[in-house]
Amino acid sequence: MIYKYDNKDIFVEVSGEGEAVLLLHGWGCTHDIFAPLAKLLSGQYKVYSFDFPGFGVSQEPDAVWGVEEYTRMVERFVAENKIENPSLVGHSFGGRVSLLYSSRNKVARVVLVDAADIKPKRSWKYYYKVYTYKCARWLCTAFLPKEKAESLMNKFRKNSGSSDYNNASPMMRRILSKVVNEDLKHVMPLIDAPVLLFWGNLDTATPLDDAKYMEKHIKDAGLVVAHGTGHFSFLENPGLFASVMKNFFKIS
C-alpha cells in the first residue's frame, strides 16, 4: 500500500491478519530485508513492513528529519489505520524509531535487533576526519569555482566518508548526520512493554555493550546474543532468530 504523509508517498507492505506488527528497517535498507520475518509472522499477525521515507520506493523528506520526525510518521500511520497496541521490530536505525515510539505509546512487545539507540563513542580519529572534511569544504567553497569545488569534495567524501553517507542523497546525508548523533538513553526507562534484544557479539556498528546497557535500563528486557555475527545478526544466523521470534511472538 502507499501511505500519504505530508504529500509524500510512503510504501508499506501489508500481509496476514490478526494483531499488528510493525517492521522497521535499518539505514540503507528497505522493507525487503525483513521478508523472511514477515512471512513467519503473517500466519498469525497482520504485518506492516515499511520503506522509511528516503529508502526503497518511499519519497525522501523535504526537510532534515531526526528520529522524532520518523517516529511521528509511524505514529500517524498507526492512528489513521486504527491500529491498537502494535508490536514493533526494529533493526539498527529502525531500532531508534521503535524505542522512541514505545516510550510514549502503548505497545504489545518490542524487538530491538542490533539497534542504534545510543550515541556512539567517538575517537579522536573520528573528529579529525569530521573537522578536516569541514575545513576542506570551506576552503573549496571559498576559493574555487562551484563545479571544481563540488568535484573535489565528492572525491574527498568517497575517501573519508562511510558507505552509508557516500551512498545517500544530499538530503539523506544531512538526515544521517543528525540521527547518528541522537542519544535515546533518557527514554529507555519509560518503556513498559517487554523488550527482546537480539544482538551479534561481533557487531562493531552498535556494540554488544549497547545492548547490555539497554537490558539494564529498560524495565522488562532480555538479551539474546547471536555469537559469531555482526550488525546483521538476524540475517547471519536466521535459524536462531526465527526460533527466538517464534517464542517471543508465541507462534506454534
Buried (B, 14 or more C-beta within 10 A) or exposed (E): EEBEBBEBEBBBBBBBEEBBBBBBBBBBBBBEBBBBBBEBBBEBBBBBBBBBBBBBEBBBBEEBBBBEBBBBBBBEBBEEBEBEEBBBBBBBBBBBBBBBBBBEBEBBBBBBBBBBBBEBEEEEEEEEBEEEBEEBBEEBEEEBEEEEBEEBBEEBBEEBBBEBBEEBEEBBBBBBEBBBEBEBBEBBEEBEBBBBBBBBBBBEBBBBEBBBBBBEBBEEBEBBBBEEBBBBBBBBBBEBBBEBBEEBBEEE
